Amino acid sequence: MNMSLSNEQKKHFRTIGHHLKPVVIIAEGGLSAGVLAELDRALTDHELIKVQLRLSEREERRALIDELCHGGNCQLIQVIGKIALVYRKNPKANKQLSNIHRHSF
């Protein structure tokens, strides 16, 4: 996905993401069909989500994040340790579920 977010938008998303809990957890099994389905559902509902990567090797986590962003058609906003913050715009977002709409100031 090739969305171009401004630095200001990314900063705003990082601020929103700071208080979020991971909604998708990926362990040693990697990106299964079930994980991708859950990722898609979470991004559709919330637009901005945290994903926890339970892998010990940094290179493995980075490769998995790239695969996740490609498979989930989403954009990486930030990685801190084993947590990735990712975003995918939903033009028909539910304002009660979307982290972007609920936390915009």
Sequence and secondary structure as in RCSB ss.txt:
>XXXX:A:sequence
MNMSLSNEQKKHFRTIGHHLKPVVIIAEGGLSAGVLAELDRALTDHELIKVQLRLSEREERRALIDELCHGGNCQ
LIQVIGKIALVYRKNPKANKQLSNIHRHSF
>XXXX:A:secstr
      HHHHHHHHHHHTT  EEEEE TT S HHHHHHHHHHHHHHSEEEEEE  S HHHHHHHHHHHHHHTT E
EEEEETTEEEEE   TT  TTT HHHHS  
